[in-house]
Amino acid sequence: MSTFSKPLPLQINIGNCAYQAMIGVGGIGSGAFFALSGDHTLGREESRGGRFMDRRDYCKLHIISHYVKTLLGPEFVTIPIGQVGDDEVGHRLLNEMEAAGLDMQYVKCSPGDQTLFSFCFVYPDGSGGNLTTDDSACARVDAAFVAQAEPEFARLAGRGIALAAPEVPLEARQKLLHLGTDYRFFRVASFVAEEMSSVVEMGMLRHVDLLALNVDEAAAMAGLTSEAGLGPVPTVEIVQAAVGKVWEINPAILISITAGKTGSWSWDGESLSHVPAFQTEVISTAGAGDAHLAGIIAGLVAGLTMPQAQELGTLTAALSVTSPHTINKEVDRKSMRAFAARIKAPLCDAVKSLVKD
């Protein structure tokens, strides 16, 4: 498949779905990948050699929006809200997003600012992390900027998903979630670990229907970080503690927690479900969490239960890590079906029907 060829969406009639659009705010940017020498965790004051890698990096709103649009097809309206710099990288990203079929009327160039940039470091086993600039065009996305999209919320009242993704200020995400509340949207959010205390203090979780975390973010939510003076805590205990903490704040919330090789957990309001990670060749895990969330969103739009949507998210993430890039542009119904068959993924019938020929 060429980079901009039209993908095959999941087997869904969007006209029959409860949700027919997604409006999201979050990071739009690019970056560079650096392969570290040595597999041990980078120390605070350590110097480490390595090399730059030929990989394309994208930021959270772009990744999630791309996969949601690809999986749900042209009938599902996908509207990102954000800013890029008036630079070569920014204009390239705008062109790529438009080519993917995203509605770009609320993505603007910010004169004088640079496009958001992430420096991603990768260990030999494919895992890694990233460092992201704080003073980019994304930092200009505030509540007033998000408010410009209110006519879209009004037009799609009761039929949309509101996505609040990291890499823009919390006030912008809070405004989007409030608009989602006012116009009866299904509200989805994720936050990075260092934001958790502010998120709780601002009362943002009361305006979220689905919270997506990784295990480090879940530990921060539960207060089980190394700063708390605790030794290593088993992953399942972190998951249970985070679910309990969030449930105290918002008993109606759905929760997804990813934990890399150990799989993911979902809370559907009544029970906790675990989906193991599907075994595949891992080229890069960067962007896998965002692909996972996109798969969950697509599954919920299609009418899947939360545990079933978690399976679709796991399949999407597993296919995403077979690409060196943070957006695997080969992902669509056809490639997911072939991939699931090749790895013998233990999918439920509801998920199988979405990727069938």
C-alpha positions in Angstrom: 0.0 0.0 0.0 1.4 3.4 -0.8 1.6 6.1 1.8 -1.6 7.9 0.8 -3.7 5.2 -0.8 -7.2 4.8 0.6 -7.3 2.3 3.5 -10.1 -0.3 4.0 -12.1 0.6 7.1 -13.7 -1.8 9.5 -17.0 -3.4 8.6 -19.2 -0.7 10.2 -22.2 1.3 9.0 -21.4 4.6 10.6 -25.0 5.7 10.0 -26.2 3.1 12.4 -23.6 4.0 15.1 -24.3 6.1 18.2 -21.2 8.2 17.5 -20.5 9.6 14.1 -17.6 12.1 14.7 -14.6 12.8 16.9 -13.3 16.2 17.9 -9.9 16.1 19.6 -7.3 18.4 21.0 -3.6 17.4 21.7 -0.1 17.4 20.3 0.7 17.7 16.6 4.4 17.5 15.8 7.4 15.5 14.7 10.6 14.3 16.1 13.7 12.2 15.8 14.6 8.7 17.0 17.9 7.9 18.7 19.1 4.3 19.2 20.9 3.9 22.5 23.8 1.6 22.9 23.2 -0.8 25.8 19.9 -2.1 27.1 20.1 -0.9 30.7 17.9 2.1 31.7 19.4 5.5 31.1 20.7 7.0 34.3 20.0 10.6 35.5 23.6 11.7 34.9 24.7 9.1 32.4 26.3 9.8 29.1 25.4 7.2 26.4 26.4 6.7 22.8 24.1 5.7 20.0 22.9 6.7 16.5 20.0 8.5 14.8 17.4 6.2 13.1 15.5 6.5 9.9 12.1 6.7 11.5 9.1 9.2 11.2 7.7 10.4 14.5 4.3 11.9 15.1 2.6 13.3 18.2 -0.4 12.0 20.1 -3.4 13.8 18.6 -2.1 13.1 15.1 -1.5 9.4 15.8 -4.9 8.8 17.5 -6.8 10.8 14.9 -5.1 9.0 12.0 -5.9 5.5 13.3 -9.5 6.4 14.2 -10.1 7.9 10.8 -8.4 4.9 9.1 -10.4 2.3 11.1 -13.8 4.0 10.8 -13.6 5.3 7.3 -14.6 8.4 5.4 -18.1 8.6 6.8 -16.7 9.1 10.3 -15.9 12.8 10.7 -12.6 13.4 12.5 -11.7 17.0 13.6 -8.4 17.7 15.3 -7.8 21.0 17.1 -4.3 22.2 17.3 -1.4 24.4 16.1 1.8 23.8 14.3 4.7 26.1 13.5 4.8 28.1 10.3 7.8 26.0 9.3 8.6 23.1 6.8 7.8 20.4 9.4 4.4 22.0 10.2 3.3 22.3 6.6 4.4 18.7 5.9 2.3 17.5 8.8 -0.7 19.5 7.7 -0.5 17.9 4.2 -0.2 14.4 5.7 -3.2 14.9 8.0 -5.3 16.3 5.1 -4.3 13.4 2.9 -5.5 11.0 5.6 -9.0 12.6 5.4 -9.0 14.6 8.6 -11.1 17.8 8.8 -8.3 20.4 9.2 -10.3 23.6 9.7 -9.2 23.9 13.3 -5.5 23.2 12.9 -3.6 26.4 12.4 -0.1 27.6 11.8 1.3 29.7 14.6 3.7 32.4 13.1 7.0 32.7 14.9 6.7 29.4 16.7 8.3 26.0 16.0 6.3 22.8 15.5 6.2 20.5 18.5 9.3 18.3 18.5 10.0 15.0 20.4 13.4 13.4 20.9 12.7 9.6 21.2 15.3 7.3 22.6 15.1 3.6 21.8 16.7 0.7 23.6 18.0 -2.4 21.7 14.8 -4.4 22.7 12.6 -1.8 21.0 11.3 -0.1 24.1 12.1 3.5 25.0 10.7 7.0 25.8 10.8 10.5 24.6 11.5 14.1 25.5 9.1 16.8 24.2 9.5 20.5 23.8 7.3 22.7 26.1 7.6 26.0 24.1 6.2 24.9 20.7 3.2 26.0 18.8 1.2 23.4 20.8 1.7 25.6 23.9 -0.4 28.3 22.2 -3.4 26.0 22.2 -5.5 27.5 25.0 -9.2 27.4 26.1 -10.1 30.3 23.8 -8.5 28.5 20.8 -10.5 25.3 21.6 -13.7 27.4 22.0 -13.6 28.3 18.3 -14.8 24.7 17.6 -18.0 25.1 19.6 -20.2 25.3 16.5 -19.0 21.7 15.6 -20.0 20.5 19.0 -23.4 22.1 18.6 -23.8 20.6 15.2 -22.9 17.1 16.4 -24.6 17.3 19.8 -25.2 13.8 21.2 -23.4 12.1 18.4 -19.7 12.7 19.0 -16.6 11.7 20.9 -14.5 14.4 22.6 -10.8 13.5 22.8 -8.4 15.3 25.2 -4.9 14.1 24.5 -1.6 15.3 26.0 1.0 17.8 24.6 -1.2 20.8 24.9 -1.9 22.8 28.1 -4.4 21.3 30.6 -6.7 24.3 30.3 -7.2 23.5 26.6 -8.1 19.9 27.4 -10.4 21.0 30.2 -12.3 23.3 27.9 -12.7 20.5 25.3 -14.1 18.1 28.0 -16.5 20.8 29.2 -17.7 21.3 25.7 -18.1 17.6 25.4 -20.2 17.6 28.6 -22.4 20.5 27.4 -23.1 18.8 24.1 -23.5 15.3 25.4 -20.4 13.8 23.8 -18.6 10.6 24.9 -15.5 12.1 26.6 -12.1 10.4 26.3 -8.9 11.6 27.9 -5.3 10.7 28.7 -2.8 12.5 30.8 1.0 12.1 31.5 2.2 11.0 34.9 3.4 14.5 36.1 -0.1 15.9 35.4 -2.1 13.6 37.6 -2.2 15.7 40.8 -3.3 18.7 38.8 -5.9 16.7 36.9 -7.4 15.6 40.2 -7.3 19.0 41.8 -9.0 20.6 38.7 -11.8 18.0 38.8 -11.2 16.9 35.3 -12.0 13.3 35.8 -15.6 14.1 36.5 -15.9 15.1 32.9 -14.3 11.9 31.5 -16.2 8.8 30.3 -13.0 6.8 29.2 -9.6 7.4 30.8 -6.6 5.8 29.0 -3.4 5.4 31.0 -0.1 3.5 30.8 1.2 1.7 33.8 3.5 4.6 34.8 0.6 7.0 34.6 -1.6 4.6 36.6 1.1 4.4 39.3 1.2 8.2 39.5 -2.6 8.3 39.8 -2.5 5.7 42.6 0.4 7.4 44.4 2.6 4.3 43.9 5.7 6.0 42.4 9.3 5.7 43.6 8.9 9.2 45.1 6.4 7.6 47.6 9.2 5.6 49.1 7.9 2.3 47.9 9.8 -0.6 46.4 8.7 -2.3 43.1 5.0 -2.8 43.0 3.5 -5.6 40.9 1.7 -4.3 37.8 -1.7 -5.8 38.8 -1.5 -4.0 42.1 -0.8 -0.7 40.4 -3.8 -1.3 38.0 -6.1 -2.2 40.9 -5.0 0.8 43.0 -5.4 3.2 40.0 -8.9 1.9 39.2 -9.9 2.3 42.8 -8.6 5.8 43.0 -10.3 6.9 39.8 -13.6 5.1 40.7 -13.7 7.1 44.0 -13.8 10.3 41.9 -16.0 9.1 39.0 -17.9 5.8 39.6 -19.2 5.8 36.0 -15.9 6.0 34.3 -14.4 3.4 31.9 -10.6 2.8 32.2 -7.9 1.4 30.0 -4.4 0.7 31.3 -1.6 -0.5 29.1 1.5 -2.2 30.4 3.7 -3.2 27.4 4.6 -6.8 27.2 2.3 -7.8 30.1 -0.7 -6.7 28.2 -3.5 -4.3 29.1 -6.4 -4.0 31.5 -9.9 -2.5 31.1 -12.5 -1.5 33.7 -16.0 -1.5 32.4 -17.6 -0.2 35.6 -18.2 -3.6 37.1 -15.2 -5.8 36.4 -11.5 -5.7 35.5 -10.5 -7.6 32.3 -6.9 -8.5 31.2 -5.9 -8.9 27.5 -2.4 -10.3 27.0 -0.1 -8.6 24.5 -0.2 -10.4 21.2 3.2 -11.9 20.3 4.7 -10.3 17.2 8.0 -8.9 15.9 8.6 -5.6 17.6 10.4 -2.9 15.6 9.4 0.1 17.7 6.9 0.5 20.6 6.7 4.3 20.1 3.1 5.3 19.5 1.7 1.9 20.5 -0.3 3.3 23.4 -1.9 5.9 21.1 -2.7 3.1 18.6 -4.2 1.1 21.4 -6.5 4.0 22.4 -7.6 4.6 18.8 -8.5 0.9 18.5 -10.6 1.1 21.7 -12.4 4.3 20.4 -13.1 2.6 17.0 -14.4 -0.5 18.9 -16.8 1.6 21.1 -18.1 3.4 18.0 -18.8 0.0 16.4 -20.8 -1.0 19.5 -18.3 -3.3 21.2 -18.3 -3.7 24.9 -15.2 -2.3 26.8 -13.4 -5.7 27.0 -14.1 -6.4 23.3 -12.9 -2.9 22.4 -9.7 -3.6 24.4 -9.1 -6.6 22.1 -9.4 -4.4 19.0 -7.0 -1.9 20.7 -4.5 -4.7 21.4 -4.7 -5.8 17.8 -4.2 -2.3 16.5 -1.2 -1.7 18.9 0.4 -5.0 18.0 0.2 -4.2 14.3 1.5 -0.7 14.9 4.7 -1.9 16.5 5.7 -3.8 13.4 6.5 -0.5 11.8 9.5 1.7 12.6 7.3 4.8 12.4 4.9 6.0 15.2 2.1 5.9 12.6 2.0 2.6 10.7 0.2 3.6 7.5 -0.3 0.0 6.5 -2.9 -0.4 9.2 -6.5 -1.0 7.9 -9.1 -3.8 7.9 -7.2 -5.9 5.3 -3.8 -5.7 7.0 -5.4 -6.3 10.5 -7.2 -9.4 9.2 -4.1 -10.9 7.7 -2.0 -10.0 10.8 -4.5 -11.5 13.2 -4.5 -14.7 11.1 -0.7 -14.9 11.0 -0.2 -14.5 14.7 -3.3 -16.5 15.6 -4.7 -13.7 17.7 -7.4 -15.1 20.1 -10.1 -12.6 19.1 -13.7 -12.7 20.1 -16.3 -13.1 17.4 -17.4 -9.5 17.6 -13.8 -8.3 16.8 -13.4 -10.9 14.1 -16.6 -9.6 12.3 -15.1 -6.1 12.2 -12.0 -7.2 10.3 -13.6 -9.9 8.1 -13.3 -9.7 4.3 
